[in-house]
Amino acid sequence: MSLDPRSADPPLPAPLPAAVRRWLLASARDALTQAMGGRSSPLGEPPDDPRLDRPARVFVSWHEGSRLVGCIGTLVPESSLRDAVRYFAVQAGLHDPRTPTPHLHELPRLRCEISVLTSPEPMAEQGLDSITAALVPGRDGLVLRDGDRRAVFLPVVWHSLPTPAQFVAALCRKAQIDAPRRGPLVRGERFFAEEFAEPA
């Protein structure tokens, strides 16, 4: 995907190999299965890729059809990629306060999606209008900040909120930002994500 000429962002990092993606998805399912008291298939040895052992910004989400079961992760790279995926697979599957906790018999119907994020970078644009105009739909993840209020949307959210105006308005609601009053003061941070999921 070519970068939008409105921004001078650095190139995206090289994507993870398909074998690493498959192993991480299997590891996420293994972690949630064990946490729910189920029996999982042997995971197998991880692929030989040094990025598995590097600290990573990761979000893991679980879906049942179009319904979100849970999505939790971190913008702070504290744990290795392999450990973060397992940890957030369990947190998203069982401990997202926004959604009911699934039961073990529902697990085969759940689909895992993993997002590995780049470092959020402050946007040069200031205020909601300028931030909205600078976004590239389908590509950009966004952190909005207004004082102590903060919220984040992953790029995958563009699937359900396809225009920048919808995307930013919903993120303001999530952060409880008073857009009409505080809009000019809001700051944004942009990031990108490598997203991959189990087959539908």
C-alpha positions as CSV (number, residue, x, y, z in Angstrom):
1,M,0.0,0.0,0.0
2,S,1.4,3.4,-0.9
3,L,1.6,6.1,1.6
4,D,-0.7,9.1,1.3
5,P,1.0,12.2,0.0
6,R,-0.5,14.2,2.8
7,S,2.0,12.6,5.3
8,A,5.7,11.9,5.3
9,D,5.5,8.8,7.5
10,P,8.4,6.3,7.5
11,P,8.0,3.0,5.6
12,L,6.1,0.3,7.4
13,P,8.2,-2.5,8.9
14,A,8.6,-5.7,7.1
15,P,5.6,-8.0,7.7
16,L,5.8,-11.1,9.8
17,P,6.3,-14.3,7.8
18,A,3.2,-16.4,7.3
19,A,4.6,-19.1,9.6
20,V,5.0,-16.7,12.4
21,R,1.5,-15.3,12.0
22,R,0.0,-18.8,12.0
23,W,2.0,-19.8,15.1
24,L,1.0,-16.6,17.0
25,L,-2.7,-17.2,16.2
26,A,-2.4,-20.9,17.3
27,S,-0.6,-19.7,20.5
28,A,-3.4,-17.2,21.2
29,R,-6.0,-19.9,20.9
30,D,-3.9,-22.3,23.0
31,A,-3.7,-19.7,25.8
32,L,-7.4,-19.0,25.9
33,T,-8.3,-22.7,25.7
34,Q,-6.1,-23.4,28.7
35,A,-7.4,-20.4,30.6
36,M,-11.0,-21.7,30.0
37,G,-10.1,-25.2,31.2
38,G,-10.2,-26.8,27.8
39,R,-7.8,-29.2,26.1
40,S,-5.7,-27.8,23.3
41,S,-3.7,-29.4,20.6
42,P,0.1,-29.4,20.9
43,L,1.4,-25.9,19.9
44,G,4.7,-27.0,18.4
45,E,8.0,-25.1,18.4
46,P,7.9,-21.4,17.4
47,P,9.4,-20.3,14.1
48,D,13.0,-19.0,14.2
49,D,12.3,-15.3,14.1
50,P,13.9,-12.8,16.5
51,R,10.9,-10.6,16.6
52,L,9.0,-13.1,18.7
53,D,11.4,-12.2,21.6
54,R,11.3,-8.4,21.1
55,P,9.0,-6.2,23.2
56,A,5.9,-5.4,21.2
57,R,2.8,-3.3,21.1
58,V,0.0,-5.8,20.6
59,F,-3.8,-6.0,20.6
60,V,-5.7,-9.3,20.5
61,S,-9.4,-9.5,19.7
62,W,-11.9,-12.3,19.6
63,H,-15.1,-12.3,17.4
64,E,-18.1,-14.5,17.0
65,G,-19.3,-13.7,13.6
66,S,-19.6,-9.9,13.4
67,R,-19.9,-9.6,17.2
68,L,-16.9,-8.5,19.2
69,V,-16.3,-10.8,22.2
70,G,-13.3,-8.8,23.5
71,C,-10.3,-6.6,22.4
72,I,-7.5,-5.8,24.8
73,G,-3.9,-4.8,24.3
74,T,-1.2,-2.3,25.0
75,L,0.6,0.6,23.4
76,V,3.6,0.2,25.7
77,P,6.0,-2.6,24.6
78,E,6.8,-4.3,27.8
79,S,6.6,-8.0,27.1
80,S,7.9,-10.0,24.1
81,L,5.6,-10.5,21.2
82,R,5.1,-14.2,22.0
83,D,4.3,-13.5,25.6
84,A,2.1,-10.4,24.9
85,V,-0.1,-12.4,22.4
86,R,-0.8,-15.1,25.0
87,Y,-1.5,-12.7,27.8
88,F,-3.8,-10.5,25.8
89,A,-5.5,-13.4,24.2
90,V,-6.7,-14.4,27.7
91,Q,-7.5,-10.8,28.7
92,A,-9.5,-10.1,25.6
93,G,-11.3,-13.5,25.7
94,L,-12.3,-13.5,29.4
95,H,-11.8,-10.0,30.9
96,D,-13.1,-7.3,28.6
97,P,-15.6,-5.5,30.8
98,R,-17.6,-4.3,27.8
99,T,-18.8,-7.8,26.8
100,P,-20.2,-11.0,28.3
101,T,-17.6,-13.7,29.1
102,P,-17.9,-16.6,26.7
103,H,-18.2,-20.2,27.8
104,L,-15.9,-23.0,26.8
105,H,-18.4,-24.6,24.4
106,E,-18.4,-21.3,22.5
107,L,-14.7,-21.3,21.9
108,P,-14.8,-23.2,18.5
109,R,-17.0,-20.4,17.2
110,L,-14.6,-17.6,18.2
111,R,-12.1,-16.1,15.7
112,C,-8.9,-14.5,16.8
113,E,-7.3,-11.4,15.3
114,I,-3.9,-10.0,16.2
115,S,-2.7,-6.4,15.6
116,V,1.0,-5.7,16.0
117,L,1.5,-1.9,16.2
118,T,4.1,0.6,15.3
119,S,5.1,3.3,17.8
120,P,2.4,6.0,18.0
121,E,3.9,9.3,16.7
122,P,2.5,12.7,17.5
123,M,0.7,14.3,14.6
124,A,1.7,17.7,13.4
125,E,-1.9,18.6,13.0
126,Q,-3.6,20.1,16.0
127,G,-7.3,20.1,16.8
128,L,-10.0,17.7,15.7
129,D,-10.7,19.3,12.3
130,S,-7.1,19.1,11.2
131,I,-6.5,15.7,12.6
132,T,-9.6,14.4,10.8
133,A,-8.5,15.9,7.5
134,A,-5.0,14.3,7.8
135,L,-6.2,10.7,8.4
136,V,-5.8,8.0,5.8
137,P,-8.9,5.7,6.0
138,G,-8.1,2.0,6.2
139,R,-4.5,2.6,7.2
140,D,-4.1,4.8,10.2
141,G,-4.6,3.9,13.8
142,L,-5.3,6.9,16.1
143,V,-4.8,7.9,19.7
144,L,-6.7,11.0,20.8
145,R,-5.7,12.9,23.9
146,D,-7.3,15.8,25.7
147,G,-5.7,16.3,29.1
148,D,-6.2,13.1,31.0
149,R,-8.7,11.7,28.6
150,R,-7.4,9.3,26.0
151,A,-8.7,6.6,23.7
152,V,-7.4,4.5,20.8
153,F,-8.8,3.0,17.6
154,L,-7.0,0.3,15.7
155,P,-7.0,0.5,11.9
156,V,-9.4,-2.4,11.8
157,V,-12.1,0.0,13.1
158,W,-12.3,1.6,9.7
159,H,-14.3,-1.5,8.6
160,S,-17.2,-0.3,10.7
161,L,-16.5,3.5,10.6
162,P,-15.3,4.1,7.1
163,T,-15.1,7.9,7.0
164,P,-12.6,10.1,8.9
165,A,-15.5,12.1,10.4
166,Q,-17.2,8.9,11.7
167,F,-13.9,7.5,13.0
168,V,-13.0,10.6,14.9
169,A,-16.4,11.3,16.3
170,A,-16.7,7.7,17.7
171,L,-13.2,7.9,19.2
172,C,-14.2,11.2,20.9
173,R,-17.2,9.5,22.4
174,K,-15.0,6.6,23.6
175,A,-12.6,9.0,25.2
176,Q,-15.5,11.1,26.6
177,I,-14.0,14.2,24.9
178,D,-16.4,17.2,24.5
179,A,-15.7,17.7,20.8
180,P,-17.6,21.0,20.3
181,R,-15.9,22.6,23.3
182,R,-12.5,20.9,23.4
183,G,-12.0,20.1,19.7
184,P,-9.3,22.7,19.0
185,L,-7.2,21.5,22.0
186,V,-7.2,17.8,21.1
187,R,-3.9,16.2,20.1
188,G,-3.5,13.0,18.0
189,E,-0.9,10.3,17.6
190,R,-0.9,8.1,14.5
191,F,0.3,4.5,14.3
192,F,0.1,1.7,11.8
193,A,-0.7,-2.0,12.5
194,E,0.0,-5.4,10.9
195,E,-3.2,-7.2,11.3
196,F,-3.9,-10.9,10.8
197,A,-6.6,-13.3,11.8
198,E,-7.8,-16.9,11.8
199,P,-9.8,-17.9,8.7
200,A,-13.4,-17.0,8.9
